[in-house]
Amino acid sequence: MAHERIEINPEIMGGKPVIRGTRVPVELVLRKLGGRPSVRRQILADHPRLVLDDIRAAQAFAGGLSRG
């Protein structure tokens, strides 16, 4: 499943999925989210290169993984 905002590159963060153009792992975004919308604002504040679509892409990526 292709996600245009998610990148997997063995040279970046050991091949973990990251938000394209950053070193921010999808896993980090998902851990911080924890299902609380207010956390989105904090993630964007902590990682100024991210936009809301990056957070949504991380969630969609993880959803695709869970469906196999």
PDB file of N, CA, C and O in Angstrom:
ATOM      1  N   MET A   1       0.854  -1.176   0.000  1.00  0.00           N
ATOM      2  CA  MET A   1       0.000   0.000   0.000  1.00  0.00           C
ATOM      3  C   MET A   1       0.899   1.237   0.000  1.00  0.00           C
ATOM      4  O   MET A   1       1.739   1.392   0.886  1.00  0.00           O
ATOM      5  N   ALA A   2       0.727   2.107  -0.979  1.00  0.00           N
ATOM      6  CA  ALA A   2       1.562   3.298  -1.103  1.00  0.00           C
ATOM      7  C   ALA A   2       0.937   4.466  -0.337  1.00  0.00           C
ATOM      8  O   ALA A   2      -0.273   4.687  -0.392  1.00  0.00           O
ATOM      9  N   HIS A   3       1.762   5.185   0.354  1.00  0.00           N
ATOM     10  CA  HIS A   3       1.363   6.395   1.070  1.00  0.00           C
ATOM     11  C   HIS A   3       2.335   7.481   0.660  1.00  0.00           C
ATOM     12  O   HIS A   3       3.526   7.399   0.964  1.00  0.00           O
ATOM     13  N   GLU A   4       1.841   8.495  -0.025  1.00  0.00           N
ATOM     14  CA  GLU A   4       2.733   9.518  -0.566  1.00  0.00           C
ATOM     15  C   GLU A   4       3.424  10.343   0.507  1.00  0.00           C
ATOM     16  O   GLU A   4       4.467  10.935   0.228  1.00  0.00           O
ATOM     17  N   ARG A   5       2.897  10.408   1.712  1.00  0.00           N
ATOM     18  CA  ARG A   5       3.510  11.207   2.769  1.00  0.00           C
ATOM     19  C   ARG A   5       4.394  10.368   3.697  1.00  0.00           C
ATOM     20  O   ARG A   5       5.026  10.908   4.604  1.00  0.00           O
ATOM     21  N   ILE A   6       4.439   9.061   3.474  1.00  0.00           N
ATOM     22  CA  ILE A   6       5.231   8.155   4.306  1.00  0.00           C
ATOM     23  C   ILE A   6       6.380   7.611   3.469  1.00  0.00           C
ATOM     24  O   ILE A   6       6.201   7.256   2.304  1.00  0.00           O
ATOM     25  N   GLU A   7       7.552   7.552   4.072  1.00  0.00           N
ATOM     26  CA  GLU A   7       8.748   7.073   3.377  1.00  0.00           C
ATOM     27  C   GLU A   7       9.401   5.962   4.197  1.00  0.00           C
ATOM     28  O   GLU A   7       9.492   6.045   5.422  1.00  0.00           O
ATOM     29  N   ILE A   8       9.846   4.935   3.506  1.00  0.00           N
ATOM     30  CA  ILE A   8      10.626   3.865   4.142  1.00  0.00           C
ATOM     31  C   ILE A   8      11.932   3.765   3.376  1.00  0.00           C
ATOM     32  O   ILE A   8      11.957   3.405   2.199  1.00  0.00           O
ATOM     33  N   ASN A   9      13.015   4.090   4.065  1.00  0.00           N
ATOM     34  CA  ASN A   9      14.335   4.122   3.446  1.00  0.00           C
ATOM     35  C   ASN A   9      15.327   3.557   4.460  1.00  0.00           C
ATOM     36  O   ASN A   9      15.421   4.071   5.574  1.00  0.00           O
ATOM     37  N   PRO A  10      16.069   2.509   4.098  1.00  0.00           N
ATOM     38  CA  PRO A  10      16.998   1.919   5.063  1.00  0.00           C
ATOM     39  C   PRO A  10      18.066   2.896   5.563  1.00  0.00           C
ATOM     40  O   PRO A  10      18.701   2.649   6.588  1.00  0.00           O
ATOM     41  N   GLU A  11      18.263   3.996   4.849  1.00  0.00           N
ATOM     42  CA  GLU A  11      19.264   4.990   5.251  1.00  0.00           C
ATOM     43  C   GLU A  11      18.707   6.011   6.252  1.00  0.00           C
ATOM     44  O   GLU A  11      19.460   6.811   6.807  1.00  0.00           O
ATOM     45  N   ILE A  12      17.393   5.981   6.479  1.00  0.00           N
ATOM     46  CA  ILE A  12      16.759   6.949   7.385  1.00  0.00           C
ATOM     47  C   ILE A  12      16.112   6.194   8.536  1.00  0.00           C
ATOM     48  O   ILE A  12      15.237   5.354   8.323  1.00  0.00           O
ATOM     49  N   MET A  13      16.538   6.490   9.738  1.00  0.00           N
ATOM     50  CA  MET A  13      15.977   5.896  10.958  1.00  0.00           C
ATOM     51  C   MET A  13      15.941   4.365  10.896  1.00  0.00           C
ATOM     52  O   MET A  13      15.007   3.737  11.394  1.00  0.00           O
ATOM     53  N   GLY A  14      16.955   3.783  10.286  1.00  0.00           N
ATOM     54  CA  GLY A  14      17.072   2.326  10.231  1.00  0.00           C
ATOM     55  C   GLY A  14      15.969   1.649   9.442  1.00  0.00           C
ATOM     56  O   GLY A  14      15.683   0.471   9.659  1.00  0.00           O
ATOM     57  N   GLY A  15      15.343   2.384   8.523  1.00  0.00           N
ATOM     58  CA  GLY A  15      14.303   1.799   7.693  1.00  0.00           C
ATOM     59  C   GLY A  15      12.906   1.865   8.280  1.00  0.00           C
ATOM     60  O   GLY A  15      11.962   1.331   7.696  1.00  0.00           O
ATOM     61  N   LYS A  16      12.760   2.520   9.441  1.00  0.00           N
ATOM     62  CA  LYS A  16      11.418   2.683  10.009  1.00  0.00           C
ATOM     63  C   LYS A  16      10.616   3.630   9.124  1.00  0.00           C
ATOM     64  O   LYS A  16      11.189   4.540   8.524  1.00  0.00           O
ATOM     65  N   PRO A  17       9.303   3.435   9.030  1.00  0.00           N
ATOM     66  CA  PRO A  17       8.476   4.383   8.285  1.00  0.00           C
ATOM     67  C   PRO A  17       8.536   5.759   8.950  1.00  0.00           C
ATOM     68  O   PRO A  17       8.363   5.876  10.163  1.00  0.00           O
ATOM     69  N   VAL A  18       8.780   6.793   8.152  1.00  0.00           N
ATOM     70  CA  VAL A  18       8.856   8.167   8.646  1.00  0.00           C
ATOM     71  C   VAL A  18       7.972   9.053   7.783  1.00  0.00           C
ATOM     72  O   VAL A  18       7.567   8.669   6.685  1.00  0.00           O
ATOM     73  N   ILE A  19       7.677  10.247   8.297  1.00  0.00           N
ATOM     74  CA  ILE A  19       6.998  11.244   7.491  1.00  0.00           C
ATOM     75  C   ILE A  19       8.000  11.705   6.431  1.00  0.00           C
ATOM     76  O   ILE A  19       9.115  12.112   6.758  1.00  0.00           O
ATOM     77  N   ARG A  20       7.599  11.640   5.170  1.00  0.00           N
ATOM     78  CA  ARG A  20       8.496  11.956   4.048  1.00  0.00           C
ATOM     79  C   ARG A  20       9.172  13.316   4.255  1.00  0.00           C
ATOM     80  O   ARG A  20       8.531  14.301   4.621  1.00  0.00           O
ATOM     81  N   GLY A  21      10.468  13.335   4.012  1.00  0.00           N
ATOM     82  CA  GLY A  21      11.244  14.568   4.114  1.00  0.00           C
ATOM     83  C   GLY A  21      11.657  14.925   5.531  1.00  0.00           C
ATOM     84  O   GLY A  21      12.234  15.987   5.763  1.00  0.00           O
ATOM     85  N   THR A  22      11.362  14.037   6.487  1.00  0.00           N
ATOM     86  CA  THR A  22      11.738  14.281   7.887  1.00  0.00           C
ATOM     87  C   THR A  22      12.376  13.019   8.450  1.00  0.00           C
ATOM     88  O   THR A  22      12.503  12.006   7.762  1.00  0.00           O
ATOM     89  N   ARG A  23      12.764  13.099   9.685  1.00  0.00           N
ATOM     90  CA  ARG A  23      13.236  11.927  10.416  1.00  0.00           C
ATOM     91  C   ARG A  23      12.240  11.614  11.546  1.00  0.00           C
ATOM     92  O   ARG A  23      12.615  11.027  12.562  1.00  0.00           O
ATOM     93  N   VAL A  24      10.989  12.004  11.364  1.00  0.00           N
ATOM     94  CA  VAL A  24       9.948  11.785  12.367  1.00  0.00           C
ATOM     95  C   VAL A  24       9.273  10.454  12.073  1.00  0.00           C
ATOM     96  O   VAL A  24       8.554  10.329  11.082  1.00  0.00           O
ATOM     97  N   PRO A  25       9.497   9.456  12.930  1.00  0.00           N
ATOM     98  CA  PRO A  25       8.896   8.139  12.696  1.00  0.00           C
ATOM     99  C   PRO A  25       7.371   8.156  12.848  1.00  0.00           C
ATOM    100  O   PRO A  25       6.828   8.847  13.710  1.00  0.00           O
ATOM    101  N   VAL A  26       6.704   7.393  12.009  1.00  0.00           N
ATOM    102  CA  VAL A  26       5.261   7.215  12.105  1.00  0.00           C
ATOM    103  C   VAL A  26       4.908   6.726  13.503  1.00  0.00           C
ATOM    104  O   VAL A  26       3.934   7.184  14.102  1.00  0.00           O
ATOM    105  N   GLU A  27       5.688   5.812  14.010  1.00  0.00           N
ATOM    106  CA  GLU A  27       5.457   5.247  15.342  1.00  0.00           C
ATOM    107  C   GLU A  27       5.398   6.339  16.411  1.00  0.00           C
ATOM    108  O   GLU A  27       4.547   6.285  17.300  1.00  0.00           O
ATOM    109  N   LEU A  28       6.286   7.324  16.336  1.00  0.00           N
ATOM    110  CA  LEU A  28       6.309   8.413  17.305  1.00  0.00           C
ATOM    111  C   LEU A  28       5.012   9.215  17.241  1.00  0.00           C
ATOM    112  O   LEU A  28       4.419   9.529  18.273  1.00  0.00           O
ATOM    113  N   VAL A  29       4.579   9.541  16.040  1.00  0.00           N
ATOM    114  CA  VAL A  29       3.340  10.301  15.869  1.00  0.00           C
ATOM    115  C   VAL A  29       2.164   9.531  16.471  1.00  0.00           C
ATOM    116  O   VAL A  29       1.341  10.102  17.187  1.00  0.00           O
ATOM    117  N   LEU A  30       2.093   8.239  16.177  1.00  0.00           N
ATOM    118  CA  LEU A  30       0.981   7.427  16.675  1.00  0.00           C
ATOM    119  C   LEU A  30       1.005   7.294  18.197  1.00  0.00           C
ATOM    120  O   LEU A  30      -0.036   7.361  18.850  1.00  0.00           O
ATOM    121  N   ARG A  31       2.206   7.104  18.757  1.00  0.00           N
ATOM    122  CA  ARG A  31       2.318   6.999  20.220  1.00  0.00           C
ATOM    123  C   ARG A  31       1.838   8.278  20.884  1.00  0.00           C
ATOM    124  O   ARG A  31       1.118   8.243  21.882  1.00  0.00           O
ATOM    125  N   LYS A  32       2.249   9.421  20.313  1.00  0.00           N
ATOM    126  CA  LYS A  32       1.874  10.703  20.905  1.00  0.00           C
ATOM    127  C   LYS A  32       0.378  10.980  20.759  1.00  0.00           C
ATOM    128  O   LYS A  32      -0.224  11.614  21.626  1.00  0.00           O
ATOM    129  N   LEU A  33      -0.212  10.514  19.685  1.00  0.00           N
ATOM    130  CA  LEU A  33      -1.633  10.787  19.449  1.00  0.00           C
ATOM    131  C   LEU A  33      -2.513  10.205  20.533  1.00  0.00           C
ATOM    132  O   LEU A  33      -3.290  10.916  21.169  1.00  0.00           O
ATOM    133  N   GLY A  34      -2.387   8.921  20.734  1.00  0.00           N
ATOM    134  CA  GLY A  34      -3.178   8.276  21.772  1.00  0.00           C
ATOM    135  C   GLY A  34      -4.668   8.557  21.664  1.00  0.00           C
ATOM    136  O   GLY A  34      -5.389   8.420  22.653  1.00  0.00           O
ATOM    137  N   GLY A  35      -5.146   8.947  20.489  1.00  0.00           N
ATOM    138  CA  GLY A  35      -6.570   9.160  20.289  1.00  0.00           C
ATOM    139  C   GLY A  35      -7.115  10.492  20.772  1.00  0.00           C
ATOM    140  O   GLY A  35      -8.327  10.706  20.736  1.00  0.00           O
ATOM    141  N   ARG A  36      -6.248  11.397  21.225  1.00  0.00           N
ATOM    142  CA  ARG A  36      -6.726  12.681  21.733  1.00  0.00           C
ATOM    143  C   ARG A  36      -6.462  13.785  20.712  1.00  0.00           C
ATOM    144  O   ARG A  36      -5.304  14.044  20.384  1.00  0.00           O
ATOM    145  N   PRO A  37      -7.506  14.442  20.202  1.00  0.00           N
ATOM    146  CA  PRO A  37      -7.324  15.493  19.199  1.00  0.00           C
ATOM    147  C   PRO A  37      -6.413  16.630  19.667  1.00  0.00           C
ATOM    148  O   PRO A  37      -5.690  17.205  18.853  1.00  0.00           O
ATOM    149  N   SER A  38      -6.430  16.964  20.948  1.00  0.00           N
ATOM    150  CA  SER A  38      -5.582  18.066  21.430  1.00  0.00           C
ATOM    151  C   SER A  38      -4.102  17.735  21.271  1.00  0.00           C
ATOM    152  O   SER A  38      -3.266  18.634  21.184  1.00  0.00           O
ATOM    153  N   VAL A  39      -3.786  16.455  21.233  1.00  0.00           N
ATOM    154  CA  VAL A  39      -2.392  16.032  21.079  1.00  0.00           C
ATOM    155  C   VAL A  39      -1.884  16.396  19.692  1.00  0.00           C
ATOM    156  O   VAL A  39      -0.693  16.654  19.517  1.00  0.00           O
ATOM    157  N   ARG A  40      -2.774  16.421  18.707  1.00  0.00           N
ATOM    158  CA  ARG A  40      -2.356  16.791  17.349  1.00  0.00           C
ATOM    159  C   ARG A  40      -1.679  18.153  17.346  1.00  0.00           C
ATOM    160  O   ARG A  40      -0.634  18.333  16.720  1.00  0.00           O
ATOM    161  N   ARG A  41      -2.271  19.099  18.039  1.00  0.00           N
ATOM    162  CA  ARG A  41      -1.680  20.443  18.099  1.00  0.00           C
ATOM    163  C   ARG A  41      -0.300  20.399  18.724  1.00  0.00           C
ATOM    164  O   ARG A  41       0.611  21.097  18.280  1.00  0.00           O
ATOM    165  N   GLN A  42      -0.144  19.584  19.749  1.00  0.00           N
ATOM    166  CA  GLN A  42       1.152  19.483  20.418  1.00  0.00           C
ATOM    167  C   GLN A  42       2.187  18.843  19.501  1.00  0.00           C
ATOM    168  O   GLN A  42       3.337  19.281  19.467  1.00  0.00           O
ATOM    169  N   ILE A  43       1.796  17.816  18.761  1.00  0.00           N
ATOM    170  CA  ILE A  43       2.721  17.172  17.821  1.00  0.00           C
ATOM    171  C   ILE A  43       3.174  18.195  16.775  1.00  0.00           C
ATOM    172  O   ILE A  43       4.361  18.281  16.459  1.00  0.00           O
ATOM    173  N   LEU A  44       2.229  18.964  16.246  1.00  0.00           N
ATOM    174  CA  LEU A  44       2.585  19.970  15.241  1.00  0.00           C
ATOM    175  C   LEU A  44       3.501  21.036  15.837  1.00  0.00           C
ATOM    176  O   LEU A  44       4.398  21.529  15.154  1.00  0.00           O
ATOM    177  N   ALA A  45       3.286  21.393  17.094  1.00  0.00           N
ATOM    178  CA  ALA A  45       4.153  22.372  17.753  1.00  0.00           C
ATOM    179  C   ALA A  45       5.548  21.794  17.996  1.00  0.00           C
ATOM    180  O   ALA A  45       6.550  22.491  17.838  1.00  0.00           O
ATOM    181  N   ASP A  46       5.607  20.522  18.378  1.00  0.00           N
ATOM    182  CA  ASP A  46       6.888  19.869  18.659  1.00  0.00           C
ATOM    183  C   ASP A  46       7.694  19.591  17.390  1.00  0.00           C
ATOM    184  O   ASP A  46       8.923  19.537  17.425  1.00  0.00           O
ATOM    185  N   HIS A  47       6.997  19.418  16.280  1.00  0.00           N
ATOM    186  CA  HIS A  47       7.644  19.057  15.008  1.00  0.00           C
ATOM    187  C   HIS A  47       7.150  20.021  13.927  1.00  0.00           C
ATOM    188  O   HIS A  47       6.253  19.674  13.158  1.00  0.00           O
ATOM    189  N   PRO A  48       7.721  21.224  13.859  1.00  0.00           N
ATOM    190  CA  PRO A  48       7.207  22.269  12.986  1.00  0.00           C
ATOM    191  C   PRO A  48       7.210  21.937  11.494  1.00  0.00           C
ATOM    192  O   PRO A  48       6.518  22.602  10.724  1.00  0.00           O
ATOM    193  N   ARG A  49       7.956  20.947  11.075  1.00  0.00           N
ATOM    194  CA  ARG A  49       7.961  20.569   9.661  1.00  0.00           C
ATOM    195  C   ARG A  49       6.747  19.725   9.286  1.00  0.00           C
ATOM    196  O   ARG A  49       6.481  19.516   8.102  1.00  0.00           O
ATOM    197  N   LEU A  50       6.009  19.240  10.281  1.00  0.00           N
ATOM    198  CA  LEU A  50       4.835  18.421  10.009  1.00  0.00           C
ATOM    199  C   LEU A  50       3.600  19.296   9.816  1.00  0.00           C
ATOM    200  O   LEU A  50       3.504  20.405  10.340  1.00  0.00           O
ATOM    201  N   VAL A  51       2.664  18.756   9.047  1.00  0.00           N
ATOM    202  CA  VAL A  51       1.347  19.379   8.883  1.00  0.00           C
ATOM    203  C   VAL A  51       0.298  18.334   9.244  1.00  0.00           C
ATOM    204  O   VAL A  51       0.609  17.150   9.377  1.00  0.00           O
ATOM    205  N   LEU A  52      -0.938  18.778   9.402  1.00  0.00           N
ATOM    206  CA  LEU A  52      -1.998  17.869   9.813  1.00  0.00           C
ATOM    207  C   LEU A  52      -2.124  16.676   8.864  1.00  0.00           C
ATOM    208  O   LEU A  52      -2.411  15.567   9.314  1.00  0.00           O
ATOM    209  N   ASP A  53      -1.919  16.879   7.577  1.00  0.00           N
ATOM    210  CA  ASP A  53      -1.981  15.765   6.627  1.00  0.00           C
ATOM    211  C   ASP A  53      -0.918  14.706   6.918  1.00  0.00           C
ATOM    212  O   ASP A  53      -1.129  13.529   6.622  1.00  0.00           O
ATOM    213  N   ASP A  54       0.216  15.100   7.489  1.00  0.00           N
ATOM    214  CA  ASP A  54       1.244  14.122   7.866  1.00  0.00           C
ATOM    215  C   ASP A  54       0.731  13.226   8.995  1.00  0.00           C
ATOM    216  O   ASP A  54       0.961  12.016   8.990  1.00  0.00           O
ATOM    217  N   ILE A  55       0.047  13.818   9.945  1.00  0.00           N
ATOM    218  CA  ILE A  55      -0.507  13.036  11.054  1.00  0.00           C
ATOM    219  C   ILE A  55      -1.567  12.077  10.525  1.00  0.00           C
ATOM    220  O   ILE A  55      -1.601  10.904  10.899  1.00  0.00           O
ATOM    221  N   ARG A  56      -2.421  12.583   9.660  1.00  0.00           N
ATOM    222  CA  ARG A  56      -3.450  11.714   9.073  1.00  0.00           C
ATOM    223  C   ARG A  56      -2.818  10.582   8.269  1.00  0.00           C
ATOM    224  O   ARG A  56      -3.303   9.451   8.295  1.00  0.00           O
ATOM    225  N   ALA A  57      -1.732  10.889   7.552  1.00  0.00           N
ATOM    226  CA  ALA A  57      -1.042   9.854   6.770  1.00  0.00           C
ATOM    227  C   ALA A  57      -0.462   8.781   7.681  1.00  0.00           C
ATOM    228  O   ALA A  57      -0.515   7.595   7.357  1.00  0.00           O
ATOM    229  N   ALA A  58       0.089   9.187   8.813  1.00  0.00           N
ATOM    230  CA  ALA A  58       0.627   8.217   9.777  1.00  0.00           C
ATOM    231  C   ALA A  58      -0.477   7.301  10.281  1.00  0.00           C
ATOM    232  O   ALA A  58      -0.275   6.095  10.423  1.00  0.00           O
ATOM    233  N   GLN A  59      -1.642   7.874  10.549  1.00  0.00           N
ATOM    234  CA  GLN A  59      -2.761   7.073  11.031  1.00  0.00           C
ATOM    235  C   GLN A  59      -3.243   6.109   9.930  1.00  0.00           C
ATOM    236  O   GLN A  59      -3.530   4.945  10.208  1.00  0.00           O
ATOM    237  N   ALA A  60      -3.329   6.588   8.704  1.00  0.00           N
ATOM    238  CA  ALA A  60      -3.767   5.726   7.590  1.00  0.00           C
ATOM    239  C   ALA A  60      -2.768   4.611   7.334  1.00  0.00           C
ATOM    240  O   ALA A  60      -3.149   3.475   7.053  1.00  0.00           O
ATOM    241  N   PHE A  61      -1.476   4.947   7.435  1.00  0.00           N
ATOM    242  CA  PHE A  61      -0.430   3.954   7.246  1.00  0.00           C
ATOM    243  C   PHE A  61      -0.579   2.844   8.275  1.00  0.00           C
ATOM    244  O   PHE A  61      -0.545   1.662   7.932  1.00  0.00           O
ATOM    245  N   ALA A  62      -0.744   3.227   9.538  1.00  0.00           N
ATOM    246  CA  ALA A  62      -0.885   2.237  10.596  1.00  0.00           C
ATOM    247  C   ALA A  62      -2.150   1.412  10.414  1.00  0.00           C
ATOM    248  O   ALA A  62      -2.152   0.207  10.663  1.00  0.00           O
ATOM    249  N   GLY A  63      -3.228   2.061   9.979  1.00  0.00           N
ATOM    250  CA  GLY A  63      -4.463   1.328   9.719  1.00  0.00           C
ATOM    251  C   GLY A  63      -4.292   0.300   8.631  1.00  0.00           C
ATOM    252  O   GLY A  63      -4.858  -0.790   8.714  1.00  0.00           O
ATOM    253  N   GLY A  64      -3.519   0.625   7.608  1.00  0.00           N
ATOM    254  CA  GLY A  64      -3.251  -0.319   6.522  1.00  0.00           C
ATOM    255  C   GLY A  64      -2.435  -1.492   6.998  1.00  0.00           C
ATOM    256  O   GLY A  64      -2.636  -2.613   6.530  1.00  0.00           O
ATOM    257  N   LEU A  65      -1.517  -1.263   7.918  1.00  0.00           N
ATOM    258  CA  LEU A  65      -0.695  -2.348   8.458  1.00  0.00           C
ATOM    259  C   LEU A  65      -1.553  -3.319   9.268  1.00  0.00           C
ATOM    260  O   LEU A  65      -1.360  -4.533   9.203  1.00  0.00           O
ATOM    261  N   SER A  66      -2.495  -2.775  10.027  1.00  0.00           N
ATOM    262  CA  SER A  66      -3.299  -3.633  10.897  1.00  0.00           C
ATOM    263  C   SER A  66      -4.264  -4.499  10.093  1.00  0.00           C
ATOM    264  O   SER A  66      -4.710  -5.540  10.576  1.00  0.00           O
ATOM    265  N   ARG A  67      -4.587  -4.079   8.871  1.00  0.00           N
ATOM    266  CA  ARG A  67      -5.482  -4.879   8.034  1.00  0.00           C
ATOM    267  C   ARG A  67      -4.715  -5.926   7.234  1.00  0.00           C
ATOM    268  O   ARG A  67      -5.308  -6.798   6.600  1.00  0.00           O
ATOM    269  N   GLY A  68      -3.373  -5.825   7.272  1.00  0.00           N
ATOM    270  CA  GLY A  68      -2.540  -6.816   6.607  1.00  0.00           C
ATOM    271  C   GLY A  68      -2.434  -6.562   5.181  1.00  0.00           C
ATOM    272  O   GLY A  68      -1.763  -7.310   4.469  1.00  0.00           O
TER     273      GLY A  68
END
